[in-house]
Amino acid sequence: MKPTEYNTLKEQLRNIIEEARMVLPGIQALFGFQTVAVFNQRFDQLPAGVQILHLLALGSVVTAIALIMAPAACHRVASPHEVSESIVRLCSRLIFAALAPLMLGLALDMYVVIYMVTGSMPAAALAAAASLALLGALWFALPLRLRLRTRRRRY
């Protein structure tokens, strides 16, 4: 491997870990708010199904946190002194994989919050679906479209 390729891989891994560091505090804050919500007096008044949705959202955010933190752990444990293409690819996939449970957790909690405010399950379902659609479009559909466009230009 040429030194420039190594530097490129090293820079790619550094960028991945920086992305994780940038996103992690927000996700951790979300987790904190989700956890505190359970101890709120109004939480007990929610229907059991809505409480379960909140717990599923909490589990989804924990999954996202685990996936976001995994690249740093992989780098520290698996390859602290060298950067391979496979570790960069794995870490990139882990960060990308974190988006799905984060998206689900946000949408589920959107349902819970809208239900708490309005008391309307249809309004809550609509808000959750709109959240899923927006996040899915921005986090999955748009990047995929950009990737395909870039690939077409190369060939």
C-alpha positions in Angstrom: 0.0 0.0 0.0 1.3 3.4 -0.9 1.8 6.0 1.9 -0.8 8.3 0.3 -3.4 5.4 0.3 -2.6 4.8 4.0 -3.0 8.5 4.8 -6.3 8.5 2.9 -7.5 5.5 5.0 -6.3 7.1 8.1 -8.1 10.3 7.3 -11.2 8.4 6.4 -11.2 6.6 9.8 -10.5 9.9 11.5 -13.5 11.5 9.8 -15.7 8.5 10.7 -14.7 8.8 14.4 -15.2 12.6 14.3 -18.7 12.1 12.8 -19.5 9.8 15.7 -18.1 12.3 18.3 -20.2 15.0 16.7 -23.5 13.1 16.8 -23.0 11.2 20.1 -23.7 14.0 22.6 -27.1 14.7 20.9 -28.1 11.1 21.0 -27.0 10.8 24.6 -29.0 13.9 25.5 -32.0 12.3 23.8 -31.5 9.1 25.8 -31.4 11.2 29.0 -34.7 12.9 28.2 -36.3 9.6 27.2 -35.1 8.0 30.5 -36.4 11.0 32.6 -39.8 10.9 30.9 -40.6 7.5 32.5 -40.4 9.1 35.9 -42.8 11.9 34.9 -46.2 11.7 36.6 -48.0 11.9 33.2 -46.2 8.9 31.9 -48.2 6.6 34.2 -51.4 8.0 32.7 -50.5 7.0 29.2 -52.1 3.8 27.8 -49.9 0.7 28.2 -49.4 0.5 24.4 -48.0 4.1 24.3 -45.7 3.3 27.2 -44.4 0.3 25.4 -43.8 2.4 22.3 -41.7 4.7 24.4 -39.7 1.8 25.8 -39.1 0.5 22.2 -37.9 4.0 21.3 -35.6 3.9 24.3 -34.2 0.6 23.1 -33.8 1.9 19.6 -31.7 4.9 20.8 -29.5 2.6 22.9 -28.9 0.5 19.8 -28.0 3.6 17.9 -25.6 4.7 20.7 -23.9 1.3 20.6 -23.5 1.4 16.8 -22.2 5.0 16.9 -19.6 4.1 19.5 -18.5 0.9 17.9 -16.1 2.5 15.4 -13.9 3.9 18.1 -13.9 0.6 19.9 -13.1 -1.3 16.8 -10.2 1.0 16.0 -8.8 0.9 19.6 -9.1 -2.9 20.0 -8.7 -4.3 16.4 -6.2 -1.9 14.8 -4.8 0.8 17.1 -1.6 1.2 15.1 -2.7 0.6 11.6 -5.7 1.4 9.4 -6.9 -1.1 6.9 -9.5 -0.7 4.2 -11.7 -3.4 5.9 -11.7 -1.5 9.2 -12.7 1.7 7.5 -15.4 0.0 5.6 -16.7 -1.7 8.8 -16.7 1.5 10.8 -18.5 3.4 8.0 -21.2 0.7 7.9 -21.6 0.8 11.7 -22.2 4.6 11.6 -24.6 4.2 8.7 -26.4 1.3 10.5 -26.9 3.6 13.5 -29.3 5.8 11.5 -32.1 3.2 11.2 -32.6 2.6 15.0 -32.1 6.3 15.6 -34.8 7.1 13.0 -37.1 4.5 14.6 -36.5 5.8 18.1 -37.2 9.4 17.0 -40.4 8.4 15.2 -41.7 6.3 18.1 -41.1 9.1 20.5 -42.7 11.6 18.1 -45.8 9.3 18.4 -45.7 9.4 22.2 -45.2 13.2 22.4 -48.0 14.0 19.9 -50.3 11.5 21.7 -49.5 13.1 25.1 -50.3 16.6 23.7 -53.3 15.8 21.6 -54.7 12.6 22.9 -55.2 11.6 19.3 -53.8 8.3 18.0 -54.4 9.2 14.4 -52.5 12.5 14.8 -49.7 10.7 16.6 -49.5 8.1 13.9 -49.4 10.8 11.2 -46.6 12.7 13.0 -44.6 9.5 13.5 -45.1 8.5 9.8 -44.1 12.0 8.7 -41.0 11.8 10.9 -40.1 8.4 9.4 -40.6 9.7 5.9 -38.5 12.9 6.5 -35.7 11.1 8.2 -35.7 8.2 5.7 -35.6 10.7 2.8 -32.7 12.7 4.2 -30.7 9.9 5.8 -31.2 7.1 3.2 -32.9 8.1 0.0 -30.9 11.3 -0.6 -27.5 9.8 0.1 -28.3 6.7 -2.0 -29.4 9.0 -4.9 -26.2 11.0 -4.6 -24.1 7.8 -4.5 -25.8 6.5 -7.6 -25.3 9.8 -9.4 -21.6 9.8 -8.5 -21.2 6.2 -9.8 -22.9 7.1 -13.1 -20.5 10.0 -13.7 -17.5 7.7 -13.2 -18.6 5.3 -16.0 
